[in-house]
């Protein structure tokens, strides 16, 4: 953890990190209701990636200095593994601050959809509520208490360039692409519109296509050293964790604050062997949402008994 502050300081100037925020409860928008939200979060890898990247940064600076001084540079197998492993780790789980803009719409009483833009990714998601308990329509909407559970499904597309991937000094990584599939389970309790508590256990499957320059750099190392220093063209990673959050507001404006924590599993085959590039991951985030009032529906009148007719 002693290497975490300088790594995060570098990451703060970028907007390239993964987005693990929830910023919604299990209660869907009603049919005809819309919501606009703004948010910000920070992707903080606190596991193996921190040590891997720090070692590679030190090696990169030392080698760069040798090149600038005209000294002969000989990369050992261990040095190549350190540098390329760090490049791979940063490509799969780059740290940083993320800003987001999202739109949601209610399609039915128990079903809504959303579209989120995070600067480097687009995410389309939906959720369906299958458990609901609480006050009925006789209680005003902003005073109803409820307990809800909903199942969600989301897909994200990443495609970006990032200066954080150039921290290795001697390896320039321009871009890469990534697809995410996310399955969250939303659970929330509403105390009217004033207070909402929610949790969202989630599973995220990611497939990252690495930058060709990084792959070519690794292939060149094999010709020079004779060692197998190849990198996979695609890397799979899995995140398993949960979000815990609170929302405060009134009627049509709500503020969110949450923390997502979990473990990122990533063990690609690098240099002919499996390497652990995963670890504990944290994602604190905040946001604000604006929504229109729920459309009013006519109250159904109970059928009246026929009146006796006078003779």
C-alpha positions in Angstrom: 0.0 0.0 0.0 3.0 2.3 0.4 3.1 2.7 -3.4 -0.6 3.6 -3.8 -0.4 7.4 -3.3 2.0 8.1 -6.2 0.1 5.8 -8.5 -3.2 7.5 -7.7 -1.7 10.9 -8.1 -0.7 10.0 -11.6 -4.1 8.5 -12.3 -6.0 11.7 -11.2 -5.0 13.4 -14.4 -6.7 10.8 -16.6 -10.3 9.7 -17.2 -9.5 6.1 -18.3 -10.6 3.9 -15.4 -13.3 1.4 -15.2 -16.7 2.5 -13.9 -18.2 0.3 -11.1 -20.8 2.7 -9.8 -24.4 1.8 -9.2 -26.1 5.2 -8.3 -29.6 3.7 -8.4 -31.9 1.6 -6.1 -33.9 -1.5 -6.8 -37.1 0.6 -7.3 -37.5 1.2 -11.1 -38.9 4.4 -12.6 -42.6 4.1 -13.3 -43.9 4.1 -16.9 -43.5 7.5 -18.4 -41.0 8.7 -15.8 -37.5 9.9 -16.8 -34.3 10.6 -14.9 -31.1 12.5 -15.6 -28.0 12.0 -13.4 -24.5 13.2 -13.0 -21.8 11.3 -11.0 -18.1 10.9 -10.3 -16.0 8.0 -8.9 -12.5 6.7 -8.5 -11.2 3.3 -9.6 -8.7 2.2 -6.9 -6.8 -1.1 -7.4 -5.3 -1.9 -4.1 -3.9 -5.4 -4.7 -1.2 -7.0 -6.8 -1.3 -4.4 -9.5 0.2 -1.7 -7.2 3.4 -3.6 -6.6 3.7 -4.9 -10.1 3.4 -1.4 -11.6 5.8 0.3 -9.1 8.6 -2.2 -9.8 8.2 -1.7 -13.5 8.2 2.1 -13.2 11.5 2.0 -11.4 13.0 -0.4 -14.1 11.6 1.8 -16.9 13.2 5.0 -15.4 16.5 3.2 -15.0 16.6 1.9 -18.5 15.5 5.2 -20.0 18.4 6.9 -18.1 20.8 4.4 -19.6 19.6 5.1 -23.1 19.9 8.9 -22.6 23.5 8.5 -21.3 24.4 6.4 -24.4 25.0 3.3 -22.3 24.3 -0.2 -23.7 21.1 -1.6 -22.5 20.6 -5.3 -22.0 17.1 -6.4 -20.9 17.2 -9.5 -18.7 14.3 -11.9 -18.9 13.2 -10.7 -15.4 13.2 -7.1 -16.5 11.1 -7.8 -19.6 8.6 -9.7 -17.5 8.3 -6.9 -15.0 7.8 -4.2 -17.6 5.4 -6.1 -19.8 3.4 -7.5 -16.9 2.9 -3.9 -15.6 1.8 -2.8 -19.1 -0.7 -5.7 -19.2 -2.0 -4.9 -15.7 -2.6 -1.2 -16.5 -4.4 -2.1 -19.7 -6.8 -4.5 -17.9 -7.4 -2.4 -14.8 -6.2 1.2 -15.2 -6.8 3.4 -12.1 -8.3 6.8 -12.3 -11.2 9.2 -11.8 -14.4 8.7 -13.8 -17.1 11.2 -14.5 -20.5 10.0 -15.8 -23.7 11.2 -17.4 -26.8 8.9 -17.4 -30.4 8.8 -18.7 -33.0 6.4 -17.4 -36.6 5.8 -18.5 -39.4 3.7 -17.0 -41.0 1.3 -19.5 -43.4 -0.4 -17.0 -44.1 -0.4 -13.3 -41.4 -3.0 -12.7 -39.0 -2.3 -15.6 -36.7 0.5 -16.6 -33.7 1.0 -18.8 -30.7 3.3 -18.8 -27.8 4.7 -20.9 -24.6 5.9 -19.3 -21.6 7.7 -20.8 -18.4 7.8 -18.8 -16.0 9.6 -21.1 -14.4 6.4 -22.3 -17.3 4.0 -22.3 -20.9 3.6 -23.1 -23.1 1.4 -20.9 -26.7 0.2 -21.7 -28.5 -1.5 -18.8 -31.9 -2.6 -17.7 -33.4 -3.9 -14.5 -36.6 -5.8 -13.6 -38.1 -5.7 -10.1 -39.4 -9.1 -8.9 -40.0 -8.4 -5.2 -41.9 -5.4 -3.8 -43.5 -4.8 -0.4 -44.6 -1.6 1.3 -47.3 1.1 1.3 -50.0 1.1 -1.4 -51.2 3.9 -3.7 -53.4 5.3 -1.0 -50.2 6.8 0.5 -48.6 9.8 -1.3 -45.7 8.8 -3.5 -43.2 10.9 -1.6 -44.2 9.3 1.7 -44.4 5.6 0.7 -42.1 3.1 2.4 -41.1 0.1 0.3 -38.7 -2.8 0.1 -37.6 -3.8 -3.4 -35.4 -6.4 -5.1 -34.5 -6.2 -8.9 -32.3 -8.1 -11.2 -30.2 -6.1 -13.7 -28.2 -6.7 -16.9 -25.7 -4.3 -18.5 -23.2 -4.2 -21.4 -20.4 -1.7 -21.7 -18.1 -0.8 -24.6 -14.7 0.8 -23.9 -12.5 2.3 -26.5 -9.9 4.9 -25.5 -6.4 6.2 -25.3 -4.8 6.9 -22.0 -1.7 8.7 -20.8 -1.7 6.6 -17.6 -0.5 3.7 -19.8 2.7 5.6 -20.6 4.1 5.5 -17.0 6.5 2.8 -17.9 8.6 5.4 -19.7 10.0 3.0 -22.4 6.7 1.4 -23.5 4.1 3.6 -25.2 0.6 2.1 -25.1 -1.8 4.1 -27.3 -5.1 2.4 -26.9 -7.0 -0.8 -26.4 -10.7 -1.9 -26.5 -12.8 -3.7 -24.0 -16.2 -5.2 -23.5 -17.9 -5.7 -20.1 -21.0 -7.7 -19.2 -22.4 -6.9 -15.8 -25.1 -8.8 -13.7 -26.1 -6.8 -10.6 -28.8 -7.7 -8.0 -30.3 -4.6 -6.5 -31.8 -4.6 -3.0 -33.1 -1.4 -1.4 -35.4 0.1 1.3 -37.1 3.4 0.8 -38.3 5.6 3.6 -40.4 7.9 1.5 -38.3 10.2 -0.7 -36.1 11.3 2.2 -33.9 8.3 2.8 -33.0 5.3 0.7 -30.6 2.5 1.6 -29.4 0.1 -1.1 -27.0 -2.6 -1.9 -26.0 -4.2 -5.2 -23.9 -7.4 -5.3 -22.5 -7.7 -8.9 -20.5 -9.8 -11.2 -18.6 -8.2 -14.1 -17.0 -10.1 -16.9 -14.4 -8.1 -19.0 -12.6 -9.0 -22.2 -9.7 -6.6 -23.1 -8.0 -6.4 -26.5 -4.5 -5.2 -25.9 -2.6 -2.5 -27.9 -0.7 -3.9 -30.8 2.4 -1.9 -29.9 2.6 -3.7 -26.6 2.2 -7.1 -28.3 4.9 -6.3 -30.9 7.3 -5.1 -28.2 6.9 -8.4 -26.4 7.5 -10.3 -29.7 10.7 -8.4 -30.4 12.0 -9.4 -27.0 11.8 -13.1 -27.9 14.1 -12.5 -31.0 16.7 -10.7 -28.9 16.8 -12.9 -25.8 15.5 -16.2 -27.0 13.0 -16.3 -24.1 9.3 -16.6 -24.5 8.1 -13.1 -23.5 4.9 -13.2 -25.6 1.7 -11.5 -24.4 -1.9 -12.6 -25.1 -3.8 -10.5 -27.6 -6.9 -10.7 -25.4 -7.3 -10.9 -21.6 -10.2 -11.9 -19.5 -10.9 -10.5 -16.1 -13.7 -11.0 -13.6 -14.9 -8.7 -10.8 -17.0 -10.0 -7.9 -18.1 -7.6 -5.3 -20.9 -5.4 -4.0 -22.0 -1.8 -3.7 -23.4 -0.2 -0.5 -25.0 3.2 -0.8 -27.3 5.8 0.6 -29.6 8.3 -1.2 -31.0 11.5 0.3 -33.5 13.7 -1.4 -37.0 15.0 -1.7 -39.5 14.4 -4.5 -37.6 14.9 -7.7 -33.9 15.5 -6.6 -31.8 12.9 -5.0 -28.1 12.7 -4.0 -26.2 9.4 -3.9 -23.1 8.3 -2.0 -21.7 4.8 -2.2 -18.7 2.5 -2.0 -18.1 -0.6 -4.2 -15.6 -3.2 -3.1 -14.6 -6.5 -4.4 -11.9 -8.7 -5.9 -10.7 -8.5 -9.5 -9.7 -11.9 -10.9 -7.2 -11.8 -13.7 -4.7 -14.6 -14.4 -3.5 -14.4 -18.0 -0.8 -16.6 -19.4 2.3 -14.4 -19.8 5.8 -15.6 -20.6 4.6 -19.2 -20.7 3.0 -19.2 -17.3 0.0 -17.9 -15.4 0.5 -14.6 -13.6 -1.8 -13.1 -11.0 -2.6 -9.5 -12.1 -5.8 -9.2 -10.0 -6.5 -8.1 -6.5 -8.7 -6.1 -4.2 -10.5 -3.2 -5.9 -12.4 -0.2 -4.4 -14.7 2.3 -6.2 -16.1 5.2 -4.1 -18.6 7.4 -6.0 -21.2 10.2 -5.6 -23.9 11.5 -7.8 -27.1 13.6 -8.2 -30.3 12.6 -10.0 -33.2 14.6 -11.3 -36.5 13.0 -12.3 -39.9 14.2 -13.3 -43.1 13.3 -11.3 -44.6 10.0 -11.8 -47.6 10.3 -14.2 -50.9 10.3 -12.3 -53.2 7.4 -13.1 -57.0 7.5 -12.7 -58.2 5.6 -9.7 -60.5 2.8 -10.6 -63.9 3.1 -9.1 -65.5 0.0 -7.6 -68.7 -1.1 -9.4 -71.8 0.1 -7.6 -74.7 -2.2 -6.7 -77.9 -1.6 -8.7 -80.4 0.7 -7.0 -83.9 -0.7 -6.4 -86.4 0.9 -8.6 -89.6 2.3 -7.1 -92.8 0.5 -8.1 
